Amino acid sequence: MATTLKVGTRPPWVGLGASVWLQVASGSGYTFPLYSHSLKSVLGFTQHQLTMLGVANDVGENVGLLPGLACNKLPPWVVLMVGALACFSGYGVLWLSLSRTVQNLPYWLLWAALCIATNSSAWLSTAVLVTNMRNFPRTRGTVAGILKGYGGLSAAVFTEIYGILLRHSSSNLLAFLSVGIPILCFSMMYFVRPCTPASGEDPWEHSHFLFIQATSVVLGLFLLSTTVMGDILSFTATISFLVISLMIILLMAPLAVPVKMTLFRSRARRSETLEQQVVSSGEIVHDDVDGKSTPLLGHDSSASLGSFRDNDDPCDVDILLAEGEGAVKKKRRPKRGEDFTFLEAIVKADFWLLFLVYFVGVGSGVTVLNNMAQIGIAQGAHDTTLLLSFFSFGNFVGRLGGGVLSEHFVRTRTMPRTVWMSWTQAIMILIYLIFAYAFKGTLLVVTALLGICYGIQFSIMVPTVSEIFGLKHFGLLLGFISLGNPVGAFLFSGLLAGYIYDKEAAKQHGVALLKATTVSCLGPDCFRITFLVLAGVSSLGVVLSIILSIRIKPVYQMLYSGGSFRQPQSSNH
């Protein structure tokens, strides 16, 4: 529905800059490998119990149905506030247990606390994604890639804080998460709000996106290099301060765009003045969906109505206008590319194909992430920090690169974004086979490569949902498809990997399976069967993603033929 253009509303770049910080904060779930080994040793959990805590970590992080509903009914700051409170309460309980401030907390309470803690990620991420996708409707892939890219870097950011500021203390990390993230949320929530959608006509828009992407790459390389150097050398207090300061400056880099637009506003002011003149004459309206302008009735616009004049019967005019706009046509179901309700979407084969493809890609990848500490120990690498940093950097590259590449090819060749899911899941088959047989010297490389493939699944799924099913109920649909992550974690990590690890550990040490609490498993046999299963599942994912890409090819030809985004007409509901 068209509404009068709001002149003077700030551009969406400030919100995007603030969203970068919140997206990094939303990656707190990636810190699980940093304190999981402490949970196992201090609280005496088996690997199966630990992997089930990993499932809680993924369930909370990806159950976004409530945040999706809230984003359609509540302002973003309310959604962010709920996330901040969930973070404080959930991680606070875990800190009380791990620090032994409160002893003998039941396992189910810790499971629920971790679920609540990481559910803050769903509230934060959904709020910033939904708001920014609506603020930048014409560059969805680029914006999704940037935000998801910073989300992927969050593991490296937290690892840097964990190693330099917190001195590898798991207890201090949980205290930092329970207090630091809520403070950040309350500081940034004012800036994340709906703005006048970017029209795509700003000649500097592409340069602004390139600047943000370039600085994020610099940040990723900086975090990776300092983590590696920190593993080799011992940083002094001065060097540690400089490293953290530079990290903060690089995280603030996206705010340079709105600062530049504020300092150099000559062209923007001329454009704004023209818009004010046109609006004051009553000749322009603004469409909330695609940002296009259409004539208002008034002044010389009567010519566009043919023979209609002020002395014509208003009722006849209204009826003919309604007929011309299709208002009296029979109600029809939406077509792909238009706005679907949740119930209309879940009966579509494309919806479930996308869900299954995403489930395979992230469900298998998160199995490695949840068991990364034990995988490293089994293969002789005892420093989880380094492994997590390589995975995090790869995750960032995949999320950012997936958004950039898919946006380029979708505009130049109308190539469905899901083609990239097919390619990456094919590569994941090879990665899991290398993991299964633990070839010497490959651990860091395949961990980083898996991170890239894992990250691409996120940056492709997010804009694909909006392109097939529309932006109106995007938050709810995104929240449901995100359930593929915890479902995969439960099946592959909780039921499969944890059980096989404990069974092999008990076999190696000659103890009963139920008594294998703090016993570690060594060698490739600890996870070999798990990785072979994941390779087989990824093969199925390749087939499903190819089928999905063929089915939705016409949608991309409709939306992006000619190299530019074309907003489909909404269905009549």
N, C-alpha and C positions, 0 to 999 in steps of 0.2 A: 504494500500500500504506500502510495506516495505521500510524503510530508514536505512541508516547506523547508527549503535549505537553511541550515543553521550557519550563519556567518559568524566568524570570530571564534568558533570552537577550535581548540588547539589540535594540531596534527597528532597522529597516533605514535610518533616516534618516541616521545617521552615514556609512554606506556610500554613500548617495546624494550627500551633501555632498562626500565625497572623490572620488566618481566624476565630479563636475562638473569638477574640475581635470584628471583624467586624460582626460576627453572633450575638453577644450580642447587638451591636449597631443597627442591623437590626430589633430588637424587639421593636423599639420605638412605634410602633402601640399599644402595650400592655399598654402603659401609659395612654390611653384615659380615663379609669375610675378614674385616679388621678386628672384630671382637668375637667372632664365632668360636675361635679356638679357646679364648678365655672362658667363654660360657661352658665349653665342654670340660675344660680342666678344673675350673673353680667349682662348678656346680655338679660335676660328675655325670654328664649326659653321655649316652651312647651316640654313635653316629646317626642312627635312625632317629633318635630324639632331636638331634641337632638339625638334621635335614627337614624334619617336620617343623622346626622353628623357621627354617628357611622358607618353607611353604607359607607360614604365617607372614613372613616378610613380604612375599610376593602377592599373597591374597590382599593384604592391606594396601600395598602399593598400587594395585591394579583394579580393585573394585571401585569403579567410578560411577556407578549408577546414580547414587544420591548426589554427588557433585554435579553430574550431568543434568539432573532434574533441577537442582538449585540454580544452575547458571541461567536457566530460562525464566526463573521467577525472582531471583535475588540479585542485587548488585554485586560485582566482583569482590568488593571489600568484605562483604559478609562471608562469602565462600572462603576467602583467604583467612579470615579470623577463625573459622571453624577448623581449618587446617592447622593453624598455629596452636590452638588449644589441644587438638589431638596429639600433636608432636610433643607438647609439654607433658601431658599426662602419660602417654605411652612410654616414651624414652625415660621419663622420670622413674617409673616403676622398675624398668630394667636396670637403671643405675642403682636404685636402692638394693636390688638383689645382688648385682655383680660386685658392688663395693662392700657387701656384707653389712650395710647399714641396717637392713631388715633381713633376717635369715629365715630359711626354710619356707620361702614363698612357693606355693604349689605350681607344678608345671603348667597346668591349664591357665593359671593367671598370667604367667610369663608369655605363654602363647598368645593370649588375648591382648596383652599389653603391646607386644611387638606388632600385632595386627593393627591395633589402633595407632601406634606410632607411625608406621609406614603408610597408613591410610591418609595421613596428612599430605603425603606426596600426591595422592589422587586429587585432593581438594586444591592444592596449589597448582599442579600441572593443568588440571581441567580449567581452572579459572583463567590462567594466562593464555592457554591455547585457544579456548573459545573466544575470548575477548579479542585477541590479536588476529585470529582468522577472520573475524567479522570486521575488524578495522582495516585489514589488508585482503579483501576478497579476491583481488586479481592476481596476487602473487602468493597463493596459498602454499605451494611447494617450497618456495624460498623461505618464507616465514616459518613454516613447520620445520624445515631443515635447520634453520638458525637456532630456534628455541630447543628443539630436540638435541641439537649438537651441544649446546651448553649443558643440557641435562646429562648428556653422556660424559662431559668433562667433569661433572660434579664429583665422580668417584676420585678423580685425580686431585681436585681441589681439597676434598676432605682428607685424602691420603697425605697431602702436603701439610695440612693443619695437624693431622694425627702424628706425623713424623717429626715436624719441626717445633710446633708450639706445645703439643701435648706429650712429647717424648715417648711415643708408642704406648701410651697408657689407655687401655680399653675402657676403664672406668671413667677417666677424664673425657674420653670421646663421647660417651653416653651423656655425661653431664653437659658437654658442649652442645650436643644435638637437642637436648631437652630445653635449653635456655636460649642458645644463640639463634636457632631458626625462628622461634616465635618473635624475638626482638626484631629480626630482619623483616618478618611479615608485617608487623605493626608499623615498621618504618616505611615500607614500600607500597602498602595496600592503597593508599590514596591516589597513587599515580596510575594504577592499572584500572582503567575504566573505558567504557565505550566512547569512541570519538567519531567524527565525520570520517567515513571510510575513505581510504586513499583511492583516488580516481585512476591512478596509473598514468596520468598526464604530466606529472612532475618530471622534468628532464633530468633532475639530479637523483631520482629514486634509485635507479640502477647503481649509481656510484655509491649511494648511501649503503645499499645492501652489500656491495663489494667491500666497502670499508669494514663493516661489521664482520663479514666472513673472514677477511684477512686478519683482523685483530684476534678473532677467535682461534685461527690457526696458529698465530704467534703465541697465544696463551697456551694452547695445547702442547706445542713444542717446548715452551718454557717449563711447563709442569713436568713433562716427561724427562727433560734433561736434568732438572734440579732433583727430581726423585732418584734418578740413576746416580747422580753425583753424591747425593746424600747417603746412598747405600754404600758408596765406596769411601767417601770422606766423612769426617765429623765436622759439621758446620759450627762455627763460633756463634756467639750471641749476636754479634754485629751482622754477620752474613745471614743468619736466620731472619733477622729483622728486615734486611734488604730484600730477601726472597719473598717474604710475606707482603711487604709493601709493593713490590713490583707486581705481584699477583693481583692485589687489590686494584692497582692502577689499570691493569689490562682488563679486569672485570668491569671497570667503569668506562671503558672505551666506547661502547655503544651510545653512551650519553653525549658523546661529542657531536653526534648528528643533530639532535635538537638544539644544542648549544650553538652550533654553526648556523642553523636555520634562524636562530634568534638574533645573532650578531649580523647576519647578512640577509636582511629581509626586504631589500628594495624591490626585487621582482615579485616576492610574495605579496607585498603591500599593494602593488599595482594590480595584481590579479584579484586580491581581496576587494579592492575598491570597485573593480568592474563587476564582481559578483554582487556587491551591495547595491549597485545601481540597477542591475538587472532584476534582483529580487524585489527591490522597492517598487519597481514598475509592475510587479505581479506576473512576470513572464517566465519564471523558472520555478520548477519544483525539483526536489531531490528524491531519488528512489533509494530506499534503505538497502536494497539488495545489491544492485549493480552500479550504483553511483551515477547513472545516466540522468540527464536533465530532459524534461518534457514540458511543452507549453502549458501554461495555466489559462483558464478561460478569463478573458478580460482584455481591454484595449482592442488591438487589431486581431485578436485571436478568433473573433467571430467569423472571419473569413474561412477558417479551417473547418467550420461547421456547415459549409455549403449554404443552404437557404435559411438556416436558423437565424432569427433576429429576436430582439427583446420582446416583440409583440406576439411571438409564437407561444402556443400553449406549453407551459413548463412541464406538464405531465408527459406530453408527447415527446418533448425534447429528452426528458430523463429516460423514457422507454427506449428511444432510438439510440441514445448513448450507451445504455446498458446492453442493448443488442450488439452494438459495435464492439464493445469490450468483452463480450462473451459472458456477461453476467447471467443471462437467461438460458445459457446452454446447460445441458444436463451434466450433473456431477460425474466426473471421471476419475479414475485412479491415476496417480502421478506416473510419469515416465522417468526412466533413469536420467539423472541429471537435474531433476526437479526436487522440490522439498517433500520428503517422506515423513510421515509420523513413525513412531517406533513400531507400532503394530503393523503398519503397511510394509516396513522394511524387513521385519523378521520372517515374513512369508516368502521372501524372494531368495532364489537360489544363489544369486550373486552375494548376498549378505552372508550366507553360511559358508560359501566358498572362501570369501575373504577372511572370515573368522577362522576357518581350518588352516588356511595358509599362514596366517599370523600365529596361530597356536603352535604350529610345527616350528616356525622360525624362532620365536622368542621362548617357547616352552623348552626346546632343546638347549638353546643358548643359556638360559637362566639356570639350567641344571649344572652347567660348568661353573657359572658364577657362584652359586650357592655352595658348591663343594670345592672351590678353588684352593682353599688352604690345605685341604686333605689331598687334592690332586697334586699340588706342589710337593708336599711332604712325601707322598708315595713315589714321586719321580726324582726325589733327592734335592728339591729346591725348598728351603725352609723359610724363605722371605716372601711372605704373602704380599707385602707392600709393593714390591717390584712387579709381581705378577698382576696385581690389581691395577697398577699404573699403566702397564702395557695394554691391558684389556680396556681400560678407560679411554686411553688415547685412540685405540682402534674404534671403540664405540663412538667417540666424537667424530672421527673421520667418516665413519659410515653414516652417521646421522646428518652431518653437514653435507657431505658429498652426495648422499642419496637424494637430498632435497635439491641440490644444484643440478645434478645430472638429469634427474627425472623432469625437472622444470624445463631444462634445455630441450630434451628430446620430445617432450610432450608438445612443445610449441613449434618445433621445427619438423617433426615427423608424426605428430599426433600418436606417439607411442604410449600405450598404457603404462602407468607407473609400475604396475605389478610385474612387468617383464623383469625388472631389477630384482624382485623377490625370487623369481625363477633362477636367475643366474647365481645369486648369492647362496641360495639353498643347495644348488648343485656343488658349489665350492665347499659348503659345510659338510657334505658327504665325505670329501677328501680329508677335511680337517679332523673329523671324528675318527676316521681310520688311522690317522697319524697319532692322535691321542691314544687310541686303543692299543697300539703297539709300541708307544713310548720311544720313538726313535731319538737317539741321543742328540742333544743340542738343538732340538726343535721346539722346546716347551714355550719359550718367550715368543718366538715367531708365530706359532700357530695360535697362541693366546691372543696376540694382537690382531691376527687375521680373523679369528672368530669374533673379536670385538667389532671389527668393521662390518662383517656380515650381519651380526646381531643388531648393530645400530641402524643399518639400512632398513630392516623390517619396520622400525618405528617411524622413520621419516617418510616411508612410502605409504604405510597404512593410514596415517593421519589425514593427508590431503585426499587420498582415494575415497575415504568415507564421505567427505564433503562433496566430492565431485559426482559420486554416484547417487547419493541420497540427500544432498542439499545441506545448507547451513542452519536451517531453522531449528532442527532437533539434533544438531551435530554433537553437542555435549553428551546427550544420553546415548546416542548410537556409538560414539567413541568409547564411552564407559563400558558398554556391553561387550564390544569386540575386544577391549583390553583384558577381559576376563580370560582370554586365551593364555595369557602369561601365567596366572596362578594355577589354572587347570593343568597346564603343562608341567609346572613345578611340582604339583601334587603327584602326578602320575610318574614322571621321569625321575624327579629328585627324591621326593618323599617315599614313594613305594618301591622304586627300582634301585636307584643309586645307593641310598642309605642301607637298605637290606643287604645288597650284595657286598658292600664295603664291610659291614659288621660280620657277615658270614666269612669273608676271606680273612679278616683280622683274627677272628676266633680260631680259624683253621691254622693260621700261621703260629699263633701263640699257644695252641692246644688248650683253649678254655671253652667253656660253654658260651653259646651265642648271647644269652641273656646277661652274662657276666662281663661281656666285652665292653666295659664302660670307657675307660681311659686308654685302652689299647689302640695303638696306631697300626695301620696296614701299610706295608711297603711293597713296591713293585707294580708293574702294569696290570697284574691280575685284579687289583683292587677295583678298577673301573672298566676293565676291558669289555665285559658283557654289556655294561651300560652304554659305552660308546658305540658298540656295534648296533645296538638297538636304535640309538639316535641316528646313526647313518642310514638305517633302513627307513626310519620315519621321515628323514629329510628327502629321501627318494620319492616318497609319496607326496611330500610337499611340492616338489618340482612339478610333478604331473598335475596336481590341483591348481597350481599357480599358472601353468600354461593354459589350462582350460578356462580359468577366470580371465586371463588376458585376452583370449580370443573372444569371449562373450562380451567384454566391455569395450572392445575396440571402437564400436560405433559411437559410444558415449564421448570418447575423446575426439573423434572426428567431428562430432557436433559442437563440442565446446571450444576446440582449439583449431579448427580449420582456418587457414589464412594466417596462422601464426599468432593470433591474439585471442584472449578469452572472450567467449560469447555467453552471456548470461541467458539460460533458458527461461522461457516464460513459465510462470508458476501455474500449477494445475488449479482447477476450480474446485474448491472444497466448500 
